[in-house]
Amino acid sequence: MTDRPTQNRPLSPATLAVAGGRPTRDQGAPVNPPVVLSSTYASTGDPAGSLMYARYDTETWHPLEATLAELEGASLSGLVFSSGMGAIDAALRLAEPGTAIVAPRHAYLASLTAAREQAAREQSVVREVDIADTEAVVAALAPAEGPAGSLLWIESPTNPLLEVADIPALAAAAHRVGAVCVVDNTFATPLLQRPLAQGADVVVHSVTKHLAGHSDLVMGAAVTSDGDLRARLHARRTVGGAIPGPFETWLALRGLRTLALRVERAQHNALELARRLADHPSVAEVVHPGLSSHPQHARAAELMDGFGSILTLRPSGGVGHADAVTRAVRLWLPATSLGGVESSMERRRRLGAEAVSVPEDLLRLSVGIEDVEDLWADLDHALRAWPT
């Protein structure tokens, strides 16, 4: 879909975010797709190929699903879900019972929880790995003992430690053992990374985050070019009922229109802040893929089209200092979630189930589109307010 020509050249992802999913340009046609409020449709005889009931399909989803497919370079329309976890649950169920799900030990907490619960139900195992260590992941897919992996789950960059995976190498390794490769592309967005082009089978998103971008809805999506996998994802959505409402879908598409501008501004702000924080006297450590000090900086520069708008820092005064920063800021929002136009921060280990390998004092910062000098002044003041 992304090779749609304009003056003999394909459209860029930034343009597709604006142009995708528009109504046909008939005389008097609206510029935006309509919201259709109907739970059911007139239907007699064989319903194949037509709308029947809104849990199966509804036309309000189609513009967003088509646009997400174009952005990710998929040949099939995407699938929207009621939440990111709805999409993640459907994708995890692509794993075969009795096999292994290979997943990052540092990943979105709810994703790992869902994988562990599924494995317990299906006599499977979850093999948690350092996703940035390619050799370790390859070994986990086909171990000398125990079940082989039937699903490789990748986050890149990971949540919250921002490790960067070699997606092409890992996808190829998964395919060598017959495993499905799924990439959670929430942090990078399709503007910075297109995993399907790098060999992944399925891409999932929490649309709640960067894609919708305004912290006003909850939604997920899954995208693939494989017809069988898409049919299985669609069946899971239908049976599980994880469907979004029409208003949320319309809002998500409206938010998507400004994705390129938001990503450009936010990641510019994030890199500038990361550079300043690296020299801050009240900061013990700062991590951002755009810094040369990041262990996978070269990999990110090679595989991504930008370094994203998430960074982490550890204040010099430990846990107490970290909590004090979240209380002292006035512009940054102390909150969970990320990817909105507003800048936010969270001490991740305040959540009891977070991986113990995540430092207690680590703050995850989601950088928004505010003026970078205002963000810096607020953060600098909060960091320096801690007594030395």
DOMAR-535986 format. One line per 8 residues: number of its first residue (from 1); their letters; for each residue x, y, z negated of C-alpha. Coordinates in steps of 0.001 Angstrom, whole numbers, always signed. Example, Ala and Ser with C-alpha at 12.3 -4.5 7.8 and 13.67 -1.06 7.14 Angstrom:
<rs>
1> AS> +12300,-4500,-7800 | +13670,-1060,-7140;
</rs>
This chain:
<rs>
1> MTDRPTQN> +0,+0,+0 | +2836,+2405,-720 | +3943,+2418,+2942 | +907,+4474,+3978 | +2553,+6863,+6463 | +2371,+10625,+6497 | +4344,+12057,+9403 | +5978,+8627,+9791;
9> RPLSPATL> +7225,+8370,+6218 | +5819,+6644,+3107 | +4364,+8751,+354 | +6377,+9166,-2820 | +4944,+7929,-6136 | +4535,+11541,-7246 | +2312,+12213,-4251 | +400,+8938,-4609;
17> AVAGGRPT> -546,+9876,-8162 | -2292,+12935,-6757 | -3639,+11537,-3490 | -4632,+8001,-4458 | -8214,+6948,-5033 | -9811,+9967,-3350 | -13176,+9689,-1557 | -13112,+9634,+2250;
25> RDQGAPVN> -12975,+13085,+3830 | -16466,+13180,+5233 | -18219,+16496,+5634 | -19482,+17613,+2244 | -17773,+14763,+371 | -16527,+15421,-3183 | -12808,+15699,-3823 | -13086,+13417,-6870;
33> PPVVLSST> -14745,+10002,-7082 | -18077,+9916,-8910 | -18818,+8286,-12245 | -21430,+5568,-11754 | -23449,+4760,-14872 | -25006,+1387,-14274 | -24638,-1892,-16102 | -26300,-3925,-13351;
41> YASTGDPA> -26952,-3862,-9600 | -29748,-4976,-7321 | -28961,-8521,-6244 | -30818,-11312,-4442 | -29552,-14519,-2892 | -25821,-15154,-2703 | -24048,-12316,-4608 | -20616,-13040,-3120;
49> GSLMYARY> -18897,-9891,-1951 | -21285,-7475,-3647 | -21562,-5807,-7018 | -23795,-7647,-9450 | -23001,-6863,-13088 | -20593,-4305,-14556 | -18651,-6787,-16660 | -17572,-8478,-13405;
57> DTETWHPL> -16856,-5372,-11368 | -18029,-1797,-10943 | -17164,+859,-8373 | -16000,+3377,-10990 | -12913,+1223,-11609 | -11884,+1011,-7963 | -10185,+4397,-7396 | -7967,+3996,-10460;
65> EATLAELE> -7207,+349,-9701 | -6241,+1194,-6124 | -4027,+4075,-7215 | -2208,+2004,-9828 | -1542,-655,-7189 | -105,+1930,-4828 | +2092,+3372,-7552 | +3479,-49,-8474;
73> GASLSGLV> +3868,-1136,-4833 | +1356,-3981,-5131 | -471,-5425,-2147 | -3579,-6168,-4224 | -5765,-3816,-6212 | -4923,-3503,-9890 | -7142,-4487,-12801 | -8133,-2079,-15567;
81> FSSGMGAI> -8823,-3294,-19104 | -10408,-1821,-22192 | -6977,-1417,-23831 | -3328,-2120,-23281 | -3736,-5149,-25523 | -6563,-6402,-23310 | -4160,-6425,-20370 | -1361,-7913,-22479;
89> DAALRLAE> -3602,-10697,-23796 | -4675,-11612,-20262 | -1065,-11646,-19034 | +174,-13739,-21964 | -2433,-16363,-21117 | -573,-16986,-17868 | +1813,-19071,-19992 | +1197,-22792,-19854;
97> PGTAIVAP> +246,-24533,-23134 | +3063,-26512,-24736 | +5797,-24439,-23101 | +7774,-21402,-24242 | +7117,-17695,-23977 | +10468,-15923,-23832 | +10101,-12388,-25165 | +12210,-9511,-26526;
105> RHAYLASL> +12716,-9595,-30275 | +12274,-5836,-30123 | +8996,-5180,-28368 | +5619,-3643,-29002 | +4585,-5192,-32299 | +1070,-6163,-31177 | +2466,-7898,-28071 | +4689,-10123,-30191;
113> TAAREQAA> +1853,-10785,-32630 | -432,-11853,-29781 | +2277,-14097,-28307 | +2928,-15786,-31654 | -770,-16376,-32306 | -1266,-17805,-28823 | +1727,-20104,-29232 | +376,-21396,-32546;
121> REQSVVRE> -2973,-22232,-30913 | -1454,-23950,-27897 | +1449,-25896,-29435 | +3832,-23574,-27637 | +6795,-21600,-28922 | +7846,-17973,-28700 | +11567,-17718,-28110 | +12665,-14200,-29076;
129> VDIADTEA> +15811,-12893,-27427 | +17927,-9810,-26953 | +16369,-8777,-23641 | +19459,-6737,-22717 | +21646,-9868,-22953 | +20986,-11442,-19560 | +22873,-14654,-20276 | +20975,-15217,-23522;
137> VVAALAPA> +17638,-14734,-21783 | +18575,-17151,-18992 | +19599,-19739,-21587 | +16317,-19295,-23462 | +14301,-19962,-20299 | +15888,-23399,-19826 | +17391,-24515,-23147 | +19246,-27778,-23694;
145> EGPAGSLL> +16544,-28757,-26194 | +12924,-27737,-26527 | +10361,-26665,-23936 | +11298,-24578,-20933 | +9809,-21149,-20538 | +6690,-20795,-18432 | +6450,-17048,-19026 | +9142,-14409,-19392;
153> WIESPTNP> +7929,-11224,-21075 | +10043,-8127,-20480 | +9875,-4672,-21965 | +12374,-2250,-20528 | +13152,+67,-22187 | +12074,-1789,-25314 | +9902,-444,-28088 | +11359,+1009,-30243;
161> LLEVADIP> +15102,+407,-29727 | +15199,+1385,-26029 | +17201,-1610,-24800 | +17301,-1854,-20999 | +16876,-5205,-19241 | +18338,-6323,-15924 | +14901,-6965,-14420 | +16061,-8292,-11011;
169> ALAAAAHR> +18410,-10853,-12591 | +15885,-11932,-15210 | +13015,-12240,-12716 | +15191,-14418,-10478 | +16133,-16603,-13453 | +12479,-16993,-14420 | +11552,-18072,-10914 | +14341,-20655,-10834;
177> VGAVCVVD> +12597,-22526,-13666 | +9077,-21880,-12363 | +8218,-19238,-14971 | +6026,-16193,-14435 | +7774,-12876,-15063 | +5683,-10108,-16644 | +7025,-6600,-17274 | +5454,-4089,-19618;
185> NTFATPLL> +6200,-869,-17746 | +4512,+1482,-20227 | +7645,+3375,-21292 | +9106,+3877,-17804 | +5887,+4341,-15775 | +5927,+3498,-12044 | +7550,+6856,-11379 | +10781,+5707,-13009;
193> QRPLAQGA> +10664,+1934,-12468 | +8771,-449,-10160 | +9275,-3978,-11483 | +7343,-5725,-8683 | +9963,-4500,-6221 | +12622,-5896,-8567 | +11096,-9377,-8540 | +8529,-9334,-11362;
201> DVVVHSVT> +5211,-11109,-10800 | +2952,-8957,-12971 | +3206,-5458,-14409 | +1145,-4355,-17402 | +546,-874,-18800 | -988,+746,-21781 | -2795,+3383,-19714 | -3461,+5073,-23055;
209> KHLAGHSD> +114,+6344,-23032 | +1906,+8150,-20203 | -459,+7304,-17350 | -3528,+8981,-18862 | -1243,+11253,-20834 | -3585,+13251,-23075 | -4161,+11051,-26150 | -7905,+10999,-25506;
217> LVMGAAVT> -8646,+7433,-24363 | -7648,+3787,-24848 | -7121,+1640,-21734 | -4834,-948,-20156 | -3998,-2244,-16701 | -2381,-5194,-14951 | -1003,-5152,-11411 | +253,-7992,-9201;
225> SDGDLRAR> +653,-8946,-5556 | +19,-12635,-6269 | -3565,-13626,-5454 | -3657,-16604,-7815 | -2285,-14629,-10738 | -4691,-11785,-10062 | -7619,-14215,-10007 | -6552,-15608,-13377;
233> LHARRTVG> -6175,-12132,-14864 | -9561,-11118,-13496 | -11188,-14260,-14895 | -9727,-13555,-18330 | -10994,-9972,-18235 | -14472,-11147,-17221 | -14758,-13928,-19786 | -13138,-11920,-22578;
241> GAIPGPFE> -15126,-8811,-21757 | -12118,-6496,-22064 | -13555,-3905,-19677 | -13221,-116,-19834 | -16148,+2278,-19713 | -16783,+4537,-16733 | -15978,+7810,-18505 | -12653,+6506,-19816;
249> TWLALRGL> -11778,+5281,-16333 | -12567,+8663,-14813 | -10533,+10457,-17481 | -7576,+8135,-16895 | -7569,+8887,-13168 | -7796,+12610,-13862 | -4864,+12350,-16261 | -2864,+10365,-13716;
257> RTLALRVE> -2977,+13283,-11270 | -396,+15212,-13324 | +1824,+12219,-14138 | +4788,+13381,-12064 | +4823,+16859,-13581 | +4468,+15502,-17109 | +7163,+12849,-16682 | +9575,+15341,-15109;
265> RAQHNALE> +9142,+17891,-17897 | +9050,+15397,-20753 | +12135,+13454,-19736 | +14047,+16695,-19128 | +13131,+17766,-22654 | +14060,+14361,-24084 | +17525,+14288,-22554 | +18258,+17843,-23640;
273> LARRLADH> +17168,+17087,-27192 | +19132,+13834,-27242 | +22307,+15659,-26209 | +21854,+18259,-28931 | +20937,+15699,-31578 | +24084,+13696,-30801 | +26106,+16589,-32255 | +23730,+17484,-35091;
281> PSVAEVVH> +25310,+17381,-38575 | +22137,+15876,-40085 | +21855,+13002,-37570 | +23670,+9700,-38007 | +22652,+8196,-34659 | +20615,+9097,-31596 | +19664,+6662,-28822 | +18413,+7559,-25353;
289> PGLSSHPQ> +19160,+5706,-22092 | +20318,+8961,-20540 | +23236,+9319,-22952 | +26538,+7808,-21841 | +26803,+6289,-25327 | +23797,+4043,-24685 | +24981,+416,-24235 | +22944,-11,-21038;
297> HARAAELM> +23319,+3521,-19668 | +24907,+2317,-16422 | +22190,-320,-15956 | +19456,+2256,-16507 | +21088,+4622,-14031 | +21212,+1833,-11445 | +17744,+324,-11911 | +15635,+3315,-12936;
305> DGFGSILT> +14788,+6633,-11315 | +15009,+8472,-14633 | +15638,+7787,-18299 | +12219,+8474,-19783 | +10921,+10648,-22586 | +11362,+8385,-25622 | +14356,+8646,-27925 | +15234,+7451,-31401;
313> LRPSGGVG> +17227,+9063,-34164 | +18430,+8111,-37628 | +18855,+11039,-40013 | +22026,+11122,-42083 | +20128,+10892,-45373 | +18497,+7503,-44762 | +14849,+6558,-45304 | +14069,+9439,-47614;
321> HADAVTRA> +15459,+11901,-45089 | +13461,+10286,-42272 | +10198,+10550,-44199 | +11014,+14130,-45163 | +11476,+15044,-41501 | +7983,+13758,-40634 | +6563,+15942,-43436 | +8600,+19038,-42566;
329> VRLWLPAT> +7886,+19325,-38833 | +5127,+21703,-37780 | +5069,+21255,-33992 | +5934,+17566,-33724 | +2982,+15337,-34612 | +3652,+12553,-37163 | +1578,+9766,-35563 | +1707,+6383,-33925;
337> SLGGVESS> +1269,+5909,-30175 | +3181,+7969,-27617 | +3175,+9347,-24101 | +846,+12319,-24596 | +1510,+15900,-23595 | +2249,+16627,-27256 | +5489,+15578,-28927 | +5169,+13029,-31715;
345> MERRRRLG> +7333,+10992,-34069 | +7001,+7932,-36250 | +9178,+5978,-38672 | +8498,+2543,-37255 | +9467,+466,-40294 | +6666,+2093,-42287 | +4655,-624,-40508 | +5327,-3717,-42580;
353> AEAVSVPE> +5300,-6171,-39675 | +7922,-4320,-37618 | +11052,-6379,-36915 | +13507,-6281,-39808 | +16297,-5614,-37311 | +14758,-2190,-36668 | +16549,+180,-39064 | +14410,+1430,-41964;
361> DLLRLSVG> +15337,+5038,-41249 | +14761,+4981,-37491 | +12452,+7654,-36114 | +10919,+7059,-32679 | +10294,+10340,-30884 | +7904,+10692,-27958 | +8858,+13950,-26292 | +6086,+16002,-24725;
369> IEDVEDLW> +5897,+18931,-22358 | +6223,+21842,-24791 | +9005,+24406,-24468 | +12202,+22576,-25361 | +13478,+25446,-27487 | +10363,+25317,-29661 | +10734,+21565,-30050 | +14391,+21968,-30953;
377> ADLDHALR> +13789,+24726,-33492 | +11142,+22686,-35288 | +13213,+19499,-35332 | +16442,+21251,-36287 | +14718,+22988,-39215 | +13155,+19733,-40441 | +16489,+17888,-40268 | +18387,+20627,-42108;
385> AWPT> +15739,+20999,-44837 | +16961,+17772,-46493 | +19372,+18558,-49360 | +22954,+17564,-48624;
</rs>
